[in-house]
Amino acid sequence: MYKIAVVGATGLVGQKMLEVIERKNIPYDSLTLFTSARSAGKTIDFQGKQYITEELTEEKANKKYDFVLMSAGGTTSLKYSPLFEAAGSIVIDNSSAFRMDQDIDLIVPEVNHPQLNRKIIANPNCSTIQSVVPLKPLQDHFGLKRVAYTTYQAVSGSGVAGRNDLINGAKGEAPTNYPHPIYNNVLPHIDVFQPTGYTKEEQKMIDETKKILNLPDLKVTATCVRVPVQDSHSVAINVTLDKPATVEAIRSLFEQTEGVVLVDDVEHNQYPLAIHATGKDEVFVGRIRVDESLENSFHIWCTADNLLKGAALNAVQILEQIHQQNHL
Ligand SMILES: NC(=O)c1ccc[n+]([C@@H]2O[C@H](COP(=O)([O-])OP(=O)(O)OC[C@H]3O[C@@H](n4cnc5c(N)ncnc54)[C@H](OP(=O)(O)O)[C@@H]3O)[C@@H](O)[C@H]2O)c1
C-alpha cells in the first residue's frame, strides 16, 4: 500500500490521474490531493470517499509520500518537486521543468526504464510520448536516421484554460488563453517562441525524442500546431530508417507492439482518428506509406489521448514500472 499525493488534482491531467489510479487498482492507503490556494478546500469524491483538497505549501512538501504525481505546471514543480524529493518521496512530474536535466529520467515505459539517480522522474511531452511508442520498434528493427513531426494538438493539451477558449470561442467570446481564436482556426504556435524561430513545444519534441530513444545524434525536426479539437493529439510522423523496410513489415511490427493499435485500411476509410483515440490507452497508427522523396522513408499518422497516454496514464505506468522494478 502506498502513500500517494496528487498535485494539481483539480486540473485536467490531475483528474485523469485519479481515474487511472482507480481503473488500474493502484494500491494506496493514503491519498492527498493538492491544489493552489484557489481550489483549496474543494471536495472531490473518489472511490466512495470524500477528499478535501489542500493548498500545497513548503511545509506539506517536506513530508514523505511514496509517490507524488505532480501535475501543476513548471513553476510549481521547480519549487516543490525538490522538497518532496529531499523528504524521500518519488516524484513523477508532468511538467517540462526537469525533463532535460542529465540526471533526471525521462520515461515512456514501453521504451525505457528509470535509473532513479534522482527521485524526480519526468513524464515527457504529450506529442513526444505518443510518437516514440511506434518509433521504438522501428529503431530496434531498422534503425532511425531522421524524424520530422507535424502535430495537430487538441486544446485540452493546454488544460482547463485551453478547453475554455474553444468552448467560449464557439459562443463568439474572445480568447483568454491563446493569442488568437482557436475556434474555427488553426494556430501554428504552441508554447513560447525561441530565438531560433522554433516554439518551445517544437524544441521539446526534438530534444525529448533523442533523450528517450537514447539517440543523441538522431536528426529530428518538428512543427507543432494547435487545432480546434477538444481531446487527443494527432501527429504526422515522417521517418527515415537506416535500413530498407516495407510498408507490410512496418505494419506487421506495429501489430506486435504492445500499446500500439494499427488502423490502416484506406479502402474502407479506416485510419486513426482523434475522436476514436479519446478515452483509450493505446497509440493508434495508420496511413503508413512510402515517402518517395527520400530513401528508406515512410509517413505514419498517429493519434492518442493526450490526457491519458500523453500525460496521466504514462505517469501512472511509470509508478507501476517502479513498483515492478522493486525500486522502493
Ligand atoms: N493537458 C495535457 O494534455 C498535458 C499533457 C502533458 C503534460 N501536461 C502538464 O501537466 C500539468 C498540468 O496540466 P493540466 O492540463 O492538468 O492543467 P490545468 O487543467 O490548468 O490544471 C492545473 C492544476 O495545477 C494546479 N496548480 C496550479 N498552481 C498550483 C500551485 N502553486 N500549487 C498547487 N497546485 C497548483 C491547479 O490548481 P487550481 O485548481 O487551484 O488552480 C490545477 O489543479 C502542466 O505542467 C502541463 O504542462 C499537460
The ligand as an SDF file (V2000), in Angstrom:
LIG
                    3D

 48 52  0  0  0  0  0  0  0  0999 V2000
   -3.1070   18.7070  -20.6330 N   0  0  0  0  0  0  0  0  0  0  0  0
   -2.2390   17.8890  -21.1990 C   0  0  0  0  0  0  0  0  0  0  0  0
   -2.5200   17.2150  -22.2150 O   0  0  0  0  0  0  0  0  0  0  0  0
   -0.8690   17.7210  -20.6270 C   0  0  0  0  0  0  0  0  0  0  0  0
   -0.0470   16.7510  -21.1610 C   0  0  0  0  0  0  0  0  0  0  0  0
    1.2230   16.5620  -20.6500 C   0  0  0  0  0  0  0  0  0  0  0  0
    1.6500   17.3550  -19.6050 C   0  0  0  0  0  0  0  0  0  0  0  0
    0.8350   18.3130  -19.0980 N   0  0  0  0  0  0  0  0  0  0  0  0
    1.3370   19.0920  -17.9610 C   0  0  0  0  0  0  0  0  0  0  0  0
    0.5910   18.7430  -16.8030 O   0  0  0  0  0  0  0  0  0  0  0  0
    0.4780   19.8780  -15.9530 C   0  0  0  0  0  0  0  0  0  0  0  0
   -0.9910   20.1470  -15.6670 C   0  0  0  0  0  0  0  0  0  0  0  0
   -1.6900   20.3320  -16.8660 O   0  0  0  0  0  0  0  0  0  0  0  0
   -3.2740   20.4280  -16.9360 P   0  0  0  0  0  0  0  0  0  0  0  0
   -3.5920   20.3270  -18.3550 O   0  0  0  0  0  0  0  0  0  0  0  0
   -3.9200   19.4720  -15.9720 O   0  0  0  0  0  0  0  0  0  0  0  0
   -3.5150   21.9460  -16.4100 O   0  0  0  0  0  0  0  0  0  0  0  0
   -4.7960   22.5680  -15.6930 P   0  0  0  0  0  0  0  0  0  0  0  0
   -6.0320   21.8940  -16.1410 O   0  0  0  0  0  0  0  0  0  0  0  0
   -4.6680   24.0230  -15.8970 O   0  0  0  0  0  0  0  0  0  0  0  0
   -4.5730   22.2350  -14.1450 O   0  0  0  0  0  0  0  0  0  0  0  0
   -3.5360   22.7950  -13.3820 C   0  0  0  0  0  0  0  0  0  0  0  0
   -3.5780   22.2350  -11.9720 C   0  0  0  0  0  0  0  0  0  0  0  0
   -2.4450   22.7020  -11.2500 O   0  0  0  0  0  0  0  0  0  0  0  0
   -2.8690   23.2590  -10.0140 C   0  0  0  0  0  0  0  0  0  0  0  0
   -1.9410   24.2880   -9.5650 N   0  0  0  0  0  0  0  0  0  0  0  0
   -1.6050   25.4390  -10.1740 C   0  0  0  0  0  0  0  0  0  0  0  0
   -0.7280   26.1310   -9.4210 N   0  0  0  0  0  0  0  0  0  0  0  0
   -0.5060   25.3990   -8.2890 C   0  0  0  0  0  0  0  0  0  0  0  0
    0.2760   25.5670   -7.1400 C   0  0  0  0  0  0  0  0  0  0  0  0
    1.0400   26.6490   -6.9630 N   0  0  0  0  0  0  0  0  0  0  0  0
    0.2470   24.6070   -6.1860 N   0  0  0  0  0  0  0  0  0  0  0  0
   -0.5080   23.5080   -6.3260 C   0  0  0  0  0  0  0  0  0  0  0  0
   -1.2900   23.2730   -7.4110 N   0  0  0  0  0  0  0  0  0  0  0  0
   -1.2880   24.2230   -8.3700 C   0  0  0  0  0  0  0  0  0  0  0  0
   -4.2360   23.8110  -10.3300 C   0  0  0  0  0  0  0  0  0  0  0  0
   -4.9560   24.0160   -9.1280 O   0  0  0  0  0  0  0  0  0  0  0  0
   -6.1200   25.1380   -9.0070 P   0  0  0  0  0  0  0  0  0  0  0  0
   -7.4140   24.4160   -9.2750 O   0  0  0  0  0  0  0  0  0  0  0  0
   -6.0040   25.5650   -7.5910 O   0  0  0  0  0  0  0  0  0  0  0  0
   -5.8350   26.2120   -9.9890 O   0  0  0  0  0  0  0  0  0  0  0  0
   -4.8100   22.6710  -11.1750 C   0  0  0  0  0  0  0  0  0  0  0  0
   -5.2170   21.6050  -10.3420 O   0  0  0  0  0  0  0  0  0  0  0  0
    1.2160   21.0020  -16.6610 C   0  0  0  0  0  0  0  0  0  0  0  0
    2.5490   21.0050  -16.1910 O   0  0  0  0  0  0  0  0  0  0  0  0
    1.1750   20.5920  -18.1140 C   0  0  0  0  0  0  0  0  0  0  0  0
    2.2300   21.1520  -18.8510 O   0  0  0  0  0  0  0  0  0  0  0  0
   -0.4260   18.5100  -19.5660 C   0  0  0  0  0  0  0  0  0  0  0  0
  1  2  1  0
  2  3  2  0
  2  4  1  0
  4  5  1  0
  4 48  2  0
  5  6  2  0
  6  7  1  0
  7  8  2  0
  8  9  1  0
  8 48  1  0
  9 10  1  0
  9 46  1  0
 10 11  1  0
 11 12  1  0
 11 44  1  0
 12 13  1  0
 13 14  1  0
 14 15  2  0
 14 16  1  0
 14 17  1  0
 17 18  1  0
 18 19  2  0
 18 20  1  0
 18 21  1  0
 21 22  1  0
 22 23  1  0
 23 24  1  0
 23 42  1  0
 24 25  1  0
 25 26  1  0
 25 36  1  0
 26 27  1  0
 26 35  1  0
 27 28  2  0
 28 29  1  0
 29 30  1  0
 29 35  2  0
 30 31  1  0
 30 32  2  0
 32 33  1  0
 33 34  2  0
 34 35  1  0
 36 37  1  0
 36 42  1  0
 37 38  1  0
 38 39  2  0
 38 40  1  0
 38 41  1  0
 42 43  1  0
 44 45  1  0
 44 46  1  0
 46 47  1  0
M  CHG  2   8   1  16  -1
M  END
$$$$
